[in-house]
Amino acid sequence: MKLTVRTEQVINGRAVTNRQLETLAAVDETGSKTAAAEKLGLSVPVVHRYIAAIEDAAGSPLTVSTPKGTVLNEDGKKIVETFISTEKRCSDDRGFTLCCTPVTEDLLMSVLSALRMTDAELVISDDVHNIRMMKEGLADLAIVDDPLYLFDAEEFEGEEIGYMGMVFVDNGPSFVRYRYGAQRVAYMFLDTMGRKYTVDSETCSLPELLGSNKSFFVDEFLLMRKGLKMRSAVDPKILRHAITAIFRRETKTTSKIIKALQARNIK
């Protein structure tokens, strides 16, 4: 079975077909309505009719005639760019794609290597971006550090793969927030304690975080994987939180990866 997903544009409340959008894109690519017709196997009058339909929906011209042929104006280019972008998102030619943060990057890479999944695509970003990739159908599995973000991913199946504690480096009331890990859990802990503080900056760089001379939170597991030891103002177990794999549906591939991650016994 070959399953294909297509998109549809609605311009000013009026739907335009993918074939019409393909025609406009072909005009943009070839610089000529005649060349676009040849490329798509259409007659020139049909090309004119398709473009007229899109212009009718837009309420304004989308092409400009020049001595060399036809080009798109700003509105026309915007429509074509949106069409191409959304079509790429629906493309089914990508490989198995996984998302995680730097906190679990080494862990996931070691699992992929052990499973010999060298053709898998790995995206490293924060929980927000990784969940968005799942929602947009651009990823098959994501590792979520901060369990509070799971409320934004209730449409997916989930499986806990382990637990992590957080190190609290206390250098006073001024904090630098690390972009990765269970930061919301950590700052909720401060709020519960009635601690007065300000978050004065944010960083995605671990060396910058460690050298900031400000207070911060960082997952103990990340420090351990980097061979670093730091004194924590509280027992890291107090800030212990779950690490969860989310996925659209269970398959042989997702089950294999999750079992391998759980076997690493993260505590």
C-alpha atoms as an extended CHARMM CRD file, in Angstrom:
* protein
*
       267  EXT
         1         1  MET       CA              0.0000000000        0.0000000000        0.0000000000  PROA      1               0.0000000000
         2         2  LYS       CA              1.2690000000        3.4520000000       -0.8940000000  PROA      2               0.0000000000
         3         3  LEU       CA             -0.2210000000        6.1910000000        1.2860000000  PROA      3               0.0000000000
         4         4  THR       CA              0.2110000000        9.7860000000        0.1730000000  PROA      4               0.0000000000
         5         5  VAL       CA             -0.7980000000       12.9310000000        2.0670000000  PROA      5               0.0000000000
         6         6  ARG       CA             -1.4780000000       16.1470000000        0.1880000000  PROA      6               0.0000000000
         7         7  THR       CA             -2.1280000000       19.6680000000        1.4360000000  PROA      7               0.0000000000
         8         8  GLU       CA             -4.6600000000       22.2700000000        0.3810000000  PROA      8               0.0000000000
         9         9  GLN       CA             -4.3580000000       26.0430000000        0.4100000000  PROA      9               0.0000000000
        10        10  VAL       CA             -7.2660000000       28.2860000000        1.2690000000  PROA      10              0.0000000000
        11        11  ILE       CA             -6.8510000000       31.8630000000        0.0020000000  PROA      11              0.0000000000
        12        12  ASN       CA             -9.3380000000       34.4160000000        1.2970000000  PROA      12              0.0000000000
        13        13  GLY       CA            -11.6810000000       31.6000000000        2.2100000000  PROA      13              0.0000000000
        14        14  ARG       CA            -11.4890000000       29.9110000000       -1.2050000000  PROA      14              0.0000000000
        15        15  ALA       CA             -9.7590000000       26.5720000000       -1.7440000000  PROA      15              0.0000000000
        16        16  VAL       CA             -7.3160000000       26.1960000000       -4.6110000000  PROA      16              0.0000000000
        17        17  THR       CA             -6.2210000000       22.7990000000       -5.8930000000  PROA      17              0.0000000000
        18        18  ASN       CA             -2.7480000000       21.3260000000       -5.7180000000  PROA      18              0.0000000000
        19        19  ARG       CA             -2.6930000000       21.0820000000       -9.5110000000  PROA      19              0.0000000000
        20        20  GLN       CA             -3.3170000000       24.8140000000       -9.7610000000  PROA      20              0.0000000000
        21        21  LEU       CA             -0.5510000000       25.4680000000       -7.2310000000  PROA      21              0.0000000000
        22        22  GLU       CA              1.8150000000       23.1400000000       -9.0850000000  PROA      22              0.0000000000
        23        23  THR       CA              1.1460000000       25.1850000000      -12.2180000000  PROA      23              0.0000000000
        24        24  LEU       CA              1.9460000000       28.4710000000      -10.4850000000  PROA      24              0.0000000000
        25        25  ALA       CA              5.1270000000       26.9150000000       -9.0760000000  PROA      25              0.0000000000
        26        26  ALA       CA              6.0870000000       25.6950000000      -12.5600000000  PROA      26              0.0000000000
        27        27  VAL       CA              5.6750000000       29.2100000000      -13.9640000000  PROA      27              0.0000000000
        28        28  ASP       CA              7.9310000000       30.4990000000      -11.1910000000  PROA      28              0.0000000000
        29        29  GLU       CA             10.5050000000       27.8030000000      -11.9270000000  PROA      29              0.0000000000
        30        30  THR       CA             10.5280000000       28.0960000000      -15.7260000000  PROA      30              0.0000000000
        31        31  GLY       CA              9.7970000000       31.8080000000      -16.0980000000  PROA      31              0.0000000000
        32        32  SER       CA              7.2140000000       31.1280000000      -18.7890000000  PROA      32              0.0000000000
        33        33  LYS       CA              3.6070000000       29.9400000000      -18.9910000000  PROA      33              0.0000000000
        34        34  THR       CA              4.4210000000       28.0560000000      -22.1870000000  PROA      34              0.0000000000
        35        35  ALA       CA              7.3900000000       26.3240000000      -20.5700000000  PROA      35              0.0000000000
        36        36  ALA       CA              5.2710000000       25.5230000000      -17.5150000000  PROA      36              0.0000000000
        37        37  ALA       CA              2.6510000000       23.9330000000      -19.7760000000  PROA      37              0.0000000000
        38        38  GLU       CA              5.3190000000       21.7610000000      -21.4320000000  PROA      38              0.0000000000
        39        39  LYS       CA              6.7740000000       20.7670000000      -18.0540000000  PROA      39              0.0000000000
        40        40  LEU       CA              3.3980000000       19.6610000000      -16.6740000000  PROA      40              0.0000000000
        41        41  GLY       CA              1.9790000000       18.2260000000      -19.8800000000  PROA      41              0.0000000000
        42        42  LEU       CA             -0.8180000000       20.8040000000      -20.0560000000  PROA      42              0.0000000000
        43        43  SER       CA             -2.0580000000       23.1150000000      -22.7730000000  PROA      43              0.0000000000
        44        44  VAL       CA             -1.2560000000       26.8200000000      -22.4660000000  PROA      44              0.0000000000
        45        45  PRO       CA             -4.9670000000       27.7600000000      -22.1070000000  PROA      45              0.0000000000
        46        46  VAL       CA             -5.2490000000       25.3820000000      -19.1330000000  PROA      46              0.0000000000
        47        47  VAL       CA             -2.2160000000       27.0210000000      -17.5090000000  PROA      47              0.0000000000
        48        48  HSD       CA             -3.8790000000       30.4220000000      -17.9830000000  PROA      48              0.0000000000
        49        49  ARG       CA             -7.1100000000       29.0670000000      -16.4930000000  PROA      49              0.0000000000
        50        50  TYR       CA             -5.3850000000       27.5760000000      -13.4380000000  PROA      50              0.0000000000
        51        51  ILE       CA             -3.4760000000       30.7680000000      -12.6850000000  PROA      51              0.0000000000
        52        52  ALA       CA             -6.6180000000       32.8450000000      -13.2060000000  PROA      52              0.0000000000
        53        53  ALA       CA             -8.3920000000       30.6790000000      -10.6090000000  PROA      53              0.0000000000
        54        54  ILE       CA             -5.6900000000       31.3620000000       -8.0250000000  PROA      54              0.0000000000
        55        55  GLU       CA             -5.6730000000       35.0780000000       -8.8440000000  PROA      55              0.0000000000
        56        56  ASP       CA             -9.4520000000       35.1250000000       -8.5140000000  PROA      56              0.0000000000
        57        57  ALA       CA             -9.1170000000       33.6830000000       -5.0020000000  PROA      57              0.0000000000
        58        58  ALA       CA             -6.3110000000       36.0890000000       -4.1180000000  PROA      58              0.0000000000
        59        59  GLY       CA             -8.2380000000       39.0600000000       -5.5010000000  PROA      59              0.0000000000
        60        60  SER       CA             -5.2050000000       40.4300000000       -7.3180000000  PROA      60              0.0000000000
        61        61  PRO       CA             -2.7080000000       39.5250000000      -10.0760000000  PROA      61              0.0000000000
        62        62  LEU       CA              0.0910000000       37.1440000000       -9.1110000000  PROA      62              0.0000000000
        63        63  THR       CA              2.2120000000       37.2670000000      -12.2670000000  PROA      63              0.0000000000
        64        64  VAL       CA              4.0200000000       39.9760000000      -14.1980000000  PROA      64              0.0000000000
        65        65  SER       CA              4.7490000000       39.7410000000      -17.9390000000  PROA      65              0.0000000000
        66        66  THR       CA              8.2650000000       40.6900000000      -18.9940000000  PROA      66              0.0000000000
        67        67  PRO       CA             10.0870000000       40.6710000000      -22.3520000000  PROA      67              0.0000000000
        68        68  LYS       CA             11.6880000000       37.3920000000      -21.2810000000  PROA      68              0.0000000000
        69        69  GLY       CA              8.5200000000       35.6700000000      -20.0820000000  PROA      69              0.0000000000
        70        70  THR       CA              6.4840000000       35.6220000000      -16.8650000000  PROA      70              0.0000000000
        71        71  VAL       CA              7.5780000000       36.1440000000      -13.2640000000  PROA      71              0.0000000000
        72        72  LEU       CA              5.6510000000       36.0750000000      -10.0030000000  PROA      72              0.0000000000
        73        73  ASN       CA              5.0780000000       39.1530000000       -7.8930000000  PROA      73              0.0000000000
        74        74  GLU       CA              5.5140000000       39.1520000000       -4.1110000000  PROA      74              0.0000000000
        75        75  ASP       CA              2.0870000000       37.6330000000       -3.3940000000  PROA      75              0.0000000000
        76        76  GLY       CA              2.6010000000       34.9590000000       -6.0190000000  PROA      76              0.0000000000
        77        77  LYS       CA              5.9700000000       33.9750000000       -4.5750000000  PROA      77              0.0000000000
        78        78  LYS       CA              4.4870000000       33.8010000000       -1.0790000000  PROA      78              0.0000000000
        79        79  ILE       CA              1.7980000000       31.3810000000       -2.2680000000  PROA      79              0.0000000000
        80        80  VAL       CA              4.3450000000       29.1900000000       -4.0570000000  PROA      80              0.0000000000
        81        81  GLU       CA              6.7580000000       29.1920000000       -1.0890000000  PROA      81              0.0000000000
        82        82  THR       CA              3.9470000000       28.1220000000        1.2450000000  PROA      82              0.0000000000
        83        83  PHE       CA              2.8950000000       25.3800000000       -1.1750000000  PROA      83              0.0000000000
        84        84  ILE       CA              6.4270000000       23.9900000000       -1.5160000000  PROA      84              0.0000000000
        85        85  SER       CA              7.0530000000       24.1630000000        2.2340000000  PROA      85              0.0000000000
        86        86  THR       CA              3.8680000000       22.3120000000        3.1860000000  PROA      86              0.0000000000
        87        87  GLU       CA              4.3670000000       19.6950000000        0.4710000000  PROA      87              0.0000000000
        88        88  LYS       CA              7.8310000000       18.9470000000        1.8250000000  PROA      88              0.0000000000
        89        89  ARG       CA              6.3560000000       18.4410000000        5.2670000000  PROA      89              0.0000000000
        90        90  CYS       CA              4.0210000000       15.8270000000        3.8190000000  PROA      90              0.0000000000
        91        91  SER       CA              6.8220000000       14.0620000000        1.9940000000  PROA      91              0.0000000000
        92        92  ASP       CA              7.1730000000       10.3940000000        2.9050000000  PROA      92              0.0000000000
        93        93  ASP       CA             10.7580000000       10.0080000000        1.7220000000  PROA      93              0.0000000000
        94        94  ARG       CA             12.4470000000       10.8100000000        5.0340000000  PROA      94              0.0000000000
        95        95  GLY       CA             13.9810000000        8.0840000000        7.1440000000  PROA      95              0.0000000000
        96        96  PHE       CA             13.0140000000        7.1400000000       10.6950000000  PROA      96              0.0000000000
        97        97  THR       CA             13.4160000000       10.3890000000       12.6290000000  PROA      97              0.0000000000
        98        98  LEU       CA             14.0730000000       10.8100000000       16.3490000000  PROA      98              0.0000000000
        99        99  CYS       CA             14.2560000000       13.9320000000       18.5060000000  PROA      99              0.0000000000
       100       100  CYS       CA             15.9310000000       14.5590000000       21.8380000000  PROA      100             0.0000000000
       101       101  THR       CA             17.7730000000       17.2820000000       23.7530000000  PROA      101             0.0000000000
       102       102  PRO       CA             21.5050000000       17.4480000000       24.5550000000  PROA      102             0.0000000000
       103       103  VAL       CA             20.6320000000       15.8770000000       27.9170000000  PROA      103             0.0000000000
       104       104  THR       CA             19.8640000000       12.5130000000       26.2890000000  PROA      104             0.0000000000
       105       105  GLU       CA             21.8080000000       12.9490000000       23.0320000000  PROA      105             0.0000000000
       106       106  ASP       CA             24.7180000000       10.6750000000       23.9580000000  PROA      106             0.0000000000
       107       107  LEU       CA             22.3330000000        8.0720000000       25.3360000000  PROA      107             0.0000000000
       108       108  LEU       CA             20.2230000000        7.9610000000       22.1850000000  PROA      108             0.0000000000
       109       109  MET       CA             23.2560000000        7.9550000000       19.8900000000  PROA      109             0.0000000000
       110       110  SER       CA             24.7400000000        4.9990000000       21.7510000000  PROA      110             0.0000000000
       111       111  VAL       CA             21.4380000000        3.1010000000       21.4390000000  PROA      111             0.0000000000
       112       112  LEU       CA             21.2100000000        3.8310000000       17.7070000000  PROA      112             0.0000000000
       113       113  SER       CA             24.7810000000        2.6390000000       17.2610000000  PROA      113             0.0000000000
       114       114  ALA       CA             24.1150000000       -0.5430000000       19.2580000000  PROA      114             0.0000000000
       115       115  LEU       CA             21.0130000000       -1.2340000000       17.1480000000  PROA      115             0.0000000000
       116       116  ARG       CA             22.9640000000       -0.4060000000       13.9700000000  PROA      116             0.0000000000
       117       117  MET       CA             20.3710000000        2.1730000000       12.9490000000  PROA      117             0.0000000000
       118       118  THR       CA             22.9260000000        4.2500000000       11.0790000000  PROA      118             0.0000000000
       119       119  ASP       CA             20.3240000000        5.5430000000        8.6180000000  PROA      119             0.0000000000
       120       120  ALA       CA             18.0870000000        7.0530000000       11.3340000000  PROA      120             0.0000000000
       121       121  GLU       CA             17.8050000000       10.8450000000       11.4000000000  PROA      121             0.0000000000
       122       122  LEU       CA             18.4910000000       12.4550000000       14.7900000000  PROA      122             0.0000000000
       123       123  VAL       CA             17.3460000000       15.9980000000       15.6410000000  PROA      123             0.0000000000
       124       124  ILE       CA             18.7520000000       17.7480000000       18.7250000000  PROA      124             0.0000000000
       125       125  SER       CA             16.6380000000       20.5750000000       20.1190000000  PROA      125             0.0000000000
       126       126  ASP       CA             14.5240000000       21.4850000000       23.1500000000  PROA      126             0.0000000000
       127       127  ASP       CA             11.3380000000       19.7540000000       24.2930000000  PROA      127             0.0000000000
       128       128  VAL       CA              9.0770000000       22.4180000000       22.7480000000  PROA      128             0.0000000000
       129       129  HSD       CA             10.5900000000       22.0710000000       19.2760000000  PROA      129             0.0000000000
       130       130  ASN       CA             10.7510000000       18.2810000000       19.4750000000  PROA      130             0.0000000000
       131       131  ILE       CA              7.0820000000       17.9750000000       20.4190000000  PROA      131             0.0000000000
       132       132  ARG       CA              6.2030000000       20.3800000000       17.6160000000  PROA      132             0.0000000000
       133       133  MET       CA              8.0660000000       18.1270000000       15.1680000000  PROA      133             0.0000000000
       134       134  MET       CA              5.9840000000       15.2010000000       16.4060000000  PROA      134             0.0000000000
       135       135  LYS       CA              2.7540000000       17.1660000000       15.9600000000  PROA      135             0.0000000000
       136       136  GLU       CA              3.7610000000       18.1980000000       12.4360000000  PROA      136             0.0000000000
       137       137  GLY       CA              4.5270000000       14.6060000000       11.4690000000  PROA      137             0.0000000000
       138       138  LEU       CA              8.2360000000       15.3070000000       10.9940000000  PROA      138             0.0000000000
       139       139  ALA       CA              9.4240000000       12.8760000000       13.6770000000  PROA      139             0.0000000000
       140       140  ASP       CA              8.5400000000        9.3110000000       14.6870000000  PROA      140             0.0000000000
       141       141  LEU       CA              9.8060000000        9.3020000000       18.2790000000  PROA      141             0.0000000000
       142       142  ALA       CA             10.9120000000       11.9780000000       20.7280000000  PROA      142             0.0000000000
       143       143  ILE       CA             12.5620000000       11.8400000000       24.1470000000  PROA      143             0.0000000000
       144       144  VAL       CA             10.9850000000       14.4000000000       26.4910000000  PROA      144             0.0000000000
       145       145  ASP       CA             13.0680000000       15.5680000000       29.4680000000  PROA      145             0.0000000000
       146       146  ASP       CA             10.5320000000       17.7640000000       31.2440000000  PROA      146             0.0000000000
       147       147  PRO       CA              7.4200000000       15.7380000000       32.2070000000  PROA      147             0.0000000000
       148       148  LEU       CA              5.3410000000       18.9190000000       32.3760000000  PROA      148             0.0000000000
       149       149  TYR       CA              5.5410000000       19.1380000000       28.5770000000  PROA      149             0.0000000000
       150       150  LEU       CA              3.7260000000       15.8140000000       28.2880000000  PROA      150             0.0000000000
       151       151  PHE       CA              0.4700000000       17.7110000000       28.8100000000  PROA      151             0.0000000000
       152       152  ASP       CA              1.1660000000       19.2310000000       25.3700000000  PROA      152             0.0000000000
       153       153  ALA       CA              1.6070000000       15.7870000000       23.8240000000  PROA      153             0.0000000000
       154       154  GLU       CA             -1.4180000000       13.8560000000       25.0550000000  PROA      154             0.0000000000
       155       155  GLU       CA             -2.2930000000       12.6280000000       21.5490000000  PROA      155             0.0000000000
       156       156  PHE       CA              0.8340000000       10.4300000000       21.5150000000  PROA      156             0.0000000000
       157       157  GLU       CA              1.6320000000        7.1760000000       23.2440000000  PROA      157             0.0000000000
       158       158  GLY       CA              4.3230000000        7.3940000000       25.9000000000  PROA      158             0.0000000000
       159       159  GLU       CA              6.7260000000        5.1330000000       27.7510000000  PROA      159             0.0000000000
       160       160  GLU       CA              9.0160000000        6.0750000000       30.6380000000  PROA      160             0.0000000000
       161       161  ILE       CA             12.6090000000        5.1460000000       29.8970000000  PROA      161             0.0000000000
       162       162  GLY       CA             14.1730000000        6.2540000000       33.1800000000  PROA      162             0.0000000000
       163       163  TYR       CA             14.6130000000        8.9660000000       35.7810000000  PROA      163             0.0000000000
       164       164  MET       CA             17.0930000000       11.7710000000       36.3480000000  PROA      164             0.0000000000
       165       165  GLY       CA             17.9700000000       14.0540000000       39.2150000000  PROA      165             0.0000000000
       166       166  MET       CA             18.9610000000       17.6940000000       38.8490000000  PROA      166             0.0000000000
       167       167  VAL       CA             21.9570000000       19.5170000000       40.2670000000  PROA      167             0.0000000000
       168       168  PHE       CA             21.2090000000       22.9180000000       41.8070000000  PROA      168             0.0000000000
       169       169  VAL       CA             24.2200000000       25.2390000000       41.7530000000  PROA      169             0.0000000000
       170       170  ASP       CA             23.3930000000       28.0790000000       44.1470000000  PROA      170             0.0000000000
       171       171  ASN       CA             25.3610000000       31.2580000000       43.5300000000  PROA      171             0.0000000000
       172       172  GLY       CA             22.7260000000       33.6850000000       44.7480000000  PROA      172             0.0000000000
       173       173  PRO       CA             19.3990000000       35.0870000000       43.5330000000  PROA      173             0.0000000000
       174       174  SER       CA             20.4760000000       35.7190000000       39.9200000000  PROA      174             0.0000000000
       175       175  PHE       CA             19.8610000000       32.6800000000       37.6820000000  PROA      175             0.0000000000
       176       176  VAL       CA             20.8290000000       31.6890000000       34.1740000000  PROA      176             0.0000000000
       177       177  ARG       CA             18.3180000000       29.2690000000       32.6830000000  PROA      177             0.0000000000
       178       178  TYR       CA             19.6070000000       26.3030000000       30.7110000000  PROA      178             0.0000000000
       179       179  ARG       CA             17.4770000000       25.6910000000       27.6400000000  PROA      179             0.0000000000
       180       180  TYR       CA             17.3760000000       21.9180000000       28.1090000000  PROA      180             0.0000000000
       181       181  GLY       CA             16.2330000000       19.4960000000       30.7670000000  PROA      181             0.0000000000
       182       182  ALA       CA             13.4060000000       19.6660000000       33.3050000000  PROA      182             0.0000000000
       183       183  GLN       CA             13.7950000000       23.3800000000       33.9640000000  PROA      183             0.0000000000
       184       184  ARG       CA             10.1260000000       24.0030000000       34.7220000000  PROA      184             0.0000000000
       185       185  VAL       CA             10.2370000000       21.3020000000       37.3860000000  PROA      185             0.0000000000
       186       186  ALA       CA             13.3020000000       22.9520000000       38.8910000000  PROA      186             0.0000000000
       187       187  TYR       CA             11.8460000000       26.4520000000       39.0430000000  PROA      187             0.0000000000
       188       188  MET       CA              8.5970000000       25.1060000000       40.4670000000  PROA      188             0.0000000000
       189       189  PHE       CA             10.7600000000       23.7410000000       43.2840000000  PROA      189             0.0000000000
       190       190  LEU       CA             12.1270000000       27.2430000000       43.9280000000  PROA      190             0.0000000000
       191       191  ASP       CA              8.6020000000       28.6640000000       43.9480000000  PROA      191             0.0000000000
       192       192  THR       CA              7.4570000000       26.0010000000       46.3990000000  PROA      192             0.0000000000
       193       193  MET       CA             10.3550000000       26.8760000000       48.6850000000  PROA      193             0.0000000000
       194       194  GLY       CA              9.4180000000       30.5710000000       48.5430000000  PROA      194             0.0000000000
       195       195  ARG       CA             12.8580000000       31.4040000000       47.1390000000  PROA      195             0.0000000000
       196       196  LYS       CA             13.2750000000       34.9170000000       45.7600000000  PROA      196             0.0000000000
       197       197  TYR       CA             15.1140000000       34.8840000000       42.4460000000  PROA      197             0.0000000000
       198       198  THR       CA             15.3820000000       36.3880000000       38.9780000000  PROA      198             0.0000000000
       199       199  VAL       CA             16.1520000000       34.6290000000       35.7080000000  PROA      199             0.0000000000
       200       200  ASP       CA             18.4780000000       37.1110000000       34.0560000000  PROA      200             0.0000000000
       201       201  SER       CA             19.6010000000       35.1300000000       31.0200000000  PROA      201             0.0000000000
       202       202  GLU       CA             19.1950000000       31.8770000000       29.1150000000  PROA      202             0.0000000000
       203       203  THR       CA             21.7800000000       29.7400000000       27.3720000000  PROA      203             0.0000000000
       204       204  CYS       CA             21.9220000000       26.6220000000       25.2320000000  PROA      204             0.0000000000
       205       205  SER       CA             25.6810000000       26.2640000000       25.8610000000  PROA      205             0.0000000000
       206       206  LEU       CA             26.7500000000       23.9940000000       28.7140000000  PROA      206             0.0000000000
       207       207  PRO       CA             30.2340000000       25.5980000000       29.0540000000  PROA      207             0.0000000000
       208       208  GLU       CA             28.5900000000       29.0370000000       29.1870000000  PROA      208             0.0000000000
       209       209  LEU       CA             26.1910000000       27.7840000000       31.8530000000  PROA      209             0.0000000000
       210       210  LEU       CA             28.9460000000       26.2890000000       33.9920000000  PROA      210             0.0000000000
       211       211  GLY       CA             31.1140000000       29.4040000000       33.6990000000  PROA      211             0.0000000000
       212       212  SER       CA             28.3440000000       31.9270000000       34.3300000000  PROA      212             0.0000000000
       213       213  ASN       CA             28.9540000000       32.4590000000       38.0790000000  PROA      213             0.0000000000
       214       214  LYS       CA             25.1670000000       32.5630000000       38.4170000000  PROA      214             0.0000000000
       215       215  SER       CA             22.7820000000       30.0610000000       39.9370000000  PROA      215             0.0000000000
       216       216  PHE       CA             21.3880000000       27.3650000000       37.6500000000  PROA      216             0.0000000000
       217       217  PHE       CA             19.9050000000       23.8950000000       37.3450000000  PROA      217             0.0000000000
       218       218  VAL       CA             21.2930000000       21.1230000000       35.1600000000  PROA      218             0.0000000000
       219       219  ASP       CA             20.4970000000       17.4270000000       34.8510000000  PROA      219             0.0000000000
       220       220  GLU       CA             22.9110000000       15.2660000000       36.8130000000  PROA      220             0.0000000000
       221       221  PHE       CA             22.8970000000       12.6910000000       33.9970000000  PROA      221             0.0000000000
       222       222  LEU       CA             24.2480000000       15.2470000000       31.5040000000  PROA      222             0.0000000000
       223       223  LEU       CA             27.1270000000       16.1470000000       33.8160000000  PROA      223             0.0000000000
       224       224  MET       CA             27.8690000000       12.4660000000       34.3720000000  PROA      224             0.0000000000
       225       225  ARG       CA             27.9680000000       11.7820000000       30.6060000000  PROA      225             0.0000000000
       226       226  LYS       CA             30.4140000000       14.6880000000       30.2370000000  PROA      226             0.0000000000
       227       227  GLY       CA             32.5710000000       13.4030000000       33.1030000000  PROA      227             0.0000000000
       228       228  LEU       CA             31.7740000000       16.4210000000       35.2880000000  PROA      228             0.0000000000
       229       229  LYS       CA             31.0500000000       16.5650000000       39.0160000000  PROA      229             0.0000000000
       230       230  MET       CA             29.4470000000       19.5700000000       40.6900000000  PROA      230             0.0000000000
       231       231  ARG       CA             28.2970000000       20.2130000000       44.2220000000  PROA      231             0.0000000000
       232       232  SER       CA             24.5360000000       20.5870000000       44.4920000000  PROA      232             0.0000000000
       233       233  ALA       CA             22.7680000000       22.8170000000       47.0080000000  PROA      233             0.0000000000
       234       234  VAL       CA             20.1230000000       20.0950000000       47.4150000000  PROA      234             0.0000000000
       235       235  ASP       CA             20.1180000000       16.3480000000       46.9630000000  PROA      235             0.0000000000
       236       236  PRO       CA             19.5770000000       15.7980000000       43.1890000000  PROA      236             0.0000000000
       237       237  LYS       CA             17.0060000000       13.1520000000       44.0760000000  PROA      237             0.0000000000
       238       238  ILE       CA             14.7180000000       15.9200000000       45.3460000000  PROA      238             0.0000000000
       239       239  LEU       CA             14.4660000000       17.1560000000       41.7540000000  PROA      239             0.0000000000
       240       240  ARG       CA             14.1470000000       13.6530000000       40.2990000000  PROA      240             0.0000000000
       241       241  HSD       CA             11.9350000000       13.5200000000       37.2110000000  PROA      241             0.0000000000
       242       242  ALA       CA             10.8740000000       11.0430000000       34.5500000000  PROA      242             0.0000000000
       243       243  ILE       CA             12.3450000000       10.8440000000       31.0450000000  PROA      243             0.0000000000
       244       244  THR       CA              9.6810000000        9.7770000000       28.5670000000  PROA      244             0.0000000000
       245       245  ALA       CA              9.6800000000        8.5210000000       25.0030000000  PROA      245             0.0000000000
       246       246  ILE       CA              6.6360000000        9.6140000000       23.0070000000  PROA      246             0.0000000000
       247       247  PHE       CA              5.6000000000        8.0950000000       19.7010000000  PROA      247             0.0000000000
       248       248  ARG       CA              2.6260000000        8.0740000000       17.3540000000  PROA      248             0.0000000000
       249       249  ARG       CA              2.0470000000        4.3240000000       17.5500000000  PROA      249             0.0000000000
       250       250  GLU       CA              4.0090000000        1.3060000000       18.6390000000  PROA      250             0.0000000000
       251       251  THR       CA              5.9500000000       -0.4120000000       15.8700000000  PROA      251             0.0000000000
       252       252  LYS       CA              8.7980000000       -2.9070000000       15.8540000000  PROA      252             0.0000000000
       253       253  THR       CA             11.2340000000       -0.0400000000       15.4740000000  PROA      253             0.0000000000
       254       254  THR       CA              9.8520000000        2.0860000000       18.3260000000  PROA      254             0.0000000000
       255       255  SER       CA              9.6040000000       -0.9390000000       20.6250000000  PROA      255             0.0000000000
       256       256  LYS       CA             13.2050000000       -1.9110000000       19.8740000000  PROA      256             0.0000000000
       257       257  ILE       CA             14.5070000000        1.5900000000       20.6240000000  PROA      257             0.0000000000
       258       258  ILE       CA             12.4730000000        1.9900000000       23.8200000000  PROA      258             0.0000000000
       259       259  LYS       CA             13.5540000000       -1.3980000000       25.1940000000  PROA      259             0.0000000000
       260       260  ALA       CA             17.1910000000       -0.5360000000       24.4620000000  PROA      260             0.0000000000
       261       261  LEU       CA             16.8210000000        2.8110000000       26.2360000000  PROA      261             0.0000000000
       262       262  GLN       CA             15.1490000000        1.2190000000       29.2630000000  PROA      262             0.0000000000
       263       263  ALA       CA             17.9110000000       -1.3600000000       29.4240000000  PROA      263             0.0000000000
       264       264  ARG       CA             20.3900000000        1.4540000000       30.0660000000  PROA      264             0.0000000000
       265       265  ASN       CA             18.7390000000        1.7300000000       33.4900000000  PROA      265             0.0000000000
       266       266  ILE       CA             18.7780000000        5.5280000000       33.8890000000  PROA      266             0.0000000000
       267       267  LYS       CA             18.2410000000        6.4140000000       37.5640000000  PROA      267             0.0000000000
